[in-house]
Amino acid sequence: MTRHHTPRTDAGLQPERTSLAWQRTAISFVAASLLFLRWGQQHGQIVALVVVVSALVATWIFFHARIRLKRIGRLFPAPGLDPATTEVLVVTGSTVALAAAALWVTLG
């Protein structure tokens, strides 16, 4: 049996899906940080700092993803697009910091 391969004509859906995934990541990050409000009475300033920093990181991720989508939309599917290294490092570092803060708040 012979399979016929037709070229994909994804004129921009892949970058749009990627941008939406980054936006969901930003929203999830804010939601996770809001869970800290439970310990607001015990660790007031630290909880406030975690929520504010998380909101700033999430805002950066959200808007940076939109800017990246516009840039990639003009170039896609051209080869040589830069990977989202900065975004991945920011999200990874922020997630590790959020997890460490969660451990400190819940166990401390």
N, C-alpha and C positions, 0 to 999 in steps of 0.2 A: 504494500500500500504506500503510495507516494503522498507525502504531505506538502501542501503548498504553503509557503511562508509569505505572508504579505507584510510589507513594511509597516511599522507603526507610524501613525501620523498624529502623535501626541504633541500638539502645537503649544502646549503650556500647562497641561493638566498635572504633570509630575511636579513642576515647581509650585503649583498651587497647592497640591496635597502636602508637599513638604512645608510650605509656609503655614498651612493649617495645623500641621503637627507641632510646629514650633509654638504657635499660638496656644494650642491645648497644653503644651508644656508650661507655658507662662501662667496660664490659668490654674493649672494643677499646683504649681509652685506657690501661688498666693493662697490657694485653698489649704495646702499643707501648713503654711505659716500661720494661718488663722486658727488652726488647732491649738496653737500656743496660748491663745487667749484664755484657755481653761486654767492656766497657771499664772494669770496676770496678777492675782492678789498676792501670791507668794513671791513672785520674781518680777515685780512691776517693770522696772526699767529695762531689764534684760529682754523680757517678752516684747516690750514696745520696740526695742532696737531690732529684734529678730523680725518682727512684722514689718517695720519700716524698710529695713534693708532688703527683705524678700520682695516687698512691693516695688522697690526701685529696680532690683534685678529683673523681676517679671516685666516691668514696664520697658526696660531696655531690650529684653528678649523679644517682646511683642512688636515693638516698633522697628527694631533691627531686622526682624524677620520680614516685615512688610517692605522695608527698603531693599533688602536682599532679593525679595521676589520681583520687585520692579526691575532691578538690575539683571537678574537671571532671565526674566521674561523677554528681555531684548536680545539676549545671547543664546538662549536655549534653542536647539540642542547642540550648539557649537561645542567642540571639544575645548578643553583647557579651562573650564570653570574652576575657580578656586573652591576647595572644600570649606565647610563652615567650621574651621578649626577653632577660631576665637569663640564662637557661640558654644561649641561643644565643651571647651575648657571652662567657660563661665558657668554653664549649667552644671557640669560635673563638680566643679569646686563649690558652687553654691549649694548643691544637693548634699555634698559631704559636710559642709559647714552646718546646714540645717539639721542633718542627722545627728551631728555631734551636739548641737544645741539641744535637740530633743532628748538625747541620752542624758545630758547634764541636768536638764530641767526635771525630767521624770525620775531620775535616780538620785538626784542631789537634794 
